[in-house]
Amino acid sequence: MELYTLIDDETDQVLVRSIVEIATKLGKKTIAEFVENPEVITKLREMGATLAQGYIFGKPEKKHCRQVTLFQSPGEC
């Protein structure tokens, strides 16, 4: 699934919301990958996702990829 479709695709929203709910009930964090725009960040926050990574936060680095909580703005990375 491409996360950019999350904004307009109800099926994608149901799927992501379900995954987040299951992970939360199991005490796990969720990591959304390929997050590339503020609208997707907002939608993921609304759904309760906890972590995200993608070009909006910074390009991949050789030693590690950066992950940030969805409660940080992209400038806080």
Backbone hydrogen bonds in HBPLUS format (Angstrom, degrees):
<---DONOR---> <-ACCEPTOR-->    atom                        ^
c    i                          cat <-CA-CA->   ^        H-A-AA   ^      H-
h    n   atom  resd res      DA  || num        DHA   H-A  angle D-A-AA Bond
n    s   type  num  typ     dist DA aas  dist angle  dist       angle   num
A0005-THR N   A0002-GLU O   3.14 MM   3  5.90 158.5  2.19 121.0 126.3     1
A0006-LEU N   A0003-LEU O   2.93 MM   3  5.15 158.1  1.98 110.6 117.8     2
A0009-ASP N   A0005-THR O   2.90 MM   4  5.65 146.5  2.01 164.8 175.0     3
A0013-GLN N   A0009-ASP O   3.07 MM   4  6.40 153.7  2.14 148.4 156.5     4
A0014-VAL N   A0010-GLU O   2.95 MM   4  6.22 158.0  2.00 150.8 155.6     5
A0015-LEU N   A0011-THR O   3.01 MM   4  6.24 162.2  2.04 151.2 156.0     6
A0016-VAL N   A0012-ASP O   2.92 MM   4  6.10 172.7  1.93 156.2 157.7     7
A0017-ARG N   A0013-GLN O   2.89 MM   4  5.91 165.2  1.92 148.8 153.9     8
A0018-SER N   A0014-VAL O   2.98 MM   4  6.04 154.5  2.05 143.5 150.3     9
A0019-ILE N   A0015-LEU O   3.01 MM   4  6.27 160.6  2.05 151.7 156.6    10
A0020-VAL N   A0016-VAL O   2.93 MM   4  6.14 166.8  1.94 157.9 161.3    11
A0021-GLU N   A0017-ARG O   2.95 MM   4  6.11 157.9  1.99 145.4 151.7    12
A0022-ILE N   A0018-SER O   2.96 MM   4  6.16 165.2  1.98 153.1 156.4    13
A0023-ALA N   A0019-ILE O   2.96 MM   4  6.12 170.1  1.97 153.0 156.1    14
A0024-THR N   A0020-VAL O   2.89 MM   4  6.00 161.5  1.92 150.0 155.5    15
A0025-LYS N   A0021-GLU O   3.01 MM   4  6.20 161.8  2.04 149.3 153.8    16
A0026-LEU N   A0022-ILE O   3.05 MM   4  6.29 136.4  2.24 143.8 155.9    17
A0026-LEU N   A0023-ALA O   3.11 MM   3  5.08 129.3  2.38  94.4 108.3    18
A0028-LYS N   A0023-ALA O   2.80 MM   5  4.94 165.5  1.82 152.2 147.1    19
A0027-GLY N   A0024-THR O   2.96 MM   3  4.99 158.7  2.00 105.3 111.4    20
A0051-LEU N   A0030-THR O   2.85 MM  21  5.86 140.3  2.01 153.6 165.7    21
A0032-ALA N   A0051-LEU O   2.93 MM  19  6.25 165.5  1.95 135.5 136.0    22
A0053-GLN N   A0032-ALA O   2.87 MM  21  6.31 143.9  2.00 166.6 174.6    23
A0035-VAL N   A0053-GLN O   3.04 MM  18  5.93 170.1  2.05 142.7 140.0    24
A0041-ILE N   A0037-ASN O   3.33 MM   4  6.72 156.3  2.39 146.8 153.7    25
A0042-THR N   A0038-PRO O   2.96 MM   4  6.23 162.7  1.99 152.8 156.4    26
A0043-LYS N   A0039-GLU O   3.03 MM   4  6.29 161.1  2.07 146.1 151.0    27
A0044-LEU N   A0040-VAL O   2.87 MM   4  6.05 162.3  1.90 153.9 158.6    28
A0045-ARG N   A0041-ILE O   2.93 MM   4  6.16 156.7  1.98 152.1 158.6    29
A0046-GLU N   A0042-THR O   3.01 MM   4  6.29 160.7  2.05 150.0 155.0    30
A0047-MET N   A0043-LYS O   3.04 MM   4  6.31 139.5  2.21 140.8 152.0    31
A0047-MET N   A0044-LEU O   3.14 MM   3  5.00 123.8  2.47  90.8 105.2    32
A0048-GLY N   A0044-LEU O   3.05 MM   4  6.29 115.6  2.48 137.0 152.8    33
A0049-ALA N   A0044-LEU O   3.05 MM   5  5.41 153.5  2.12 155.2 150.8    34
A0048-GLY N   A0045-ARG O   2.99 MM   3  5.11 149.5  2.09 102.9 112.6    35
A0070-LEU N   A0050-THR O   3.12 MM  20  5.69 149.9  2.22 129.2 132.6    36
A0052-ALA N   A0068-VAL O   3.03 MM  16  5.79 147.9  2.14 157.1 167.1    37
A0068-VAL N   A0052-ALA O   3.21 MM  16  5.79 165.8  2.23 159.1 162.3    38
A0057-PHE N   A0054-GLY O   3.00 MM   3  5.74 152.0  2.08 121.1 128.1    39
A0058-GLY N   A0055-TYR O   3.15 MM   3  4.80 130.5  2.41  90.1 103.7    40
A0072-GLN N   A0069-THR O   3.20 MM   3  5.74 161.5  2.24 118.6 118.9    41
A0076-GLU N   A0073-SER O   2.85 MM   3  5.49 166.1  1.87 127.7 132.5    42
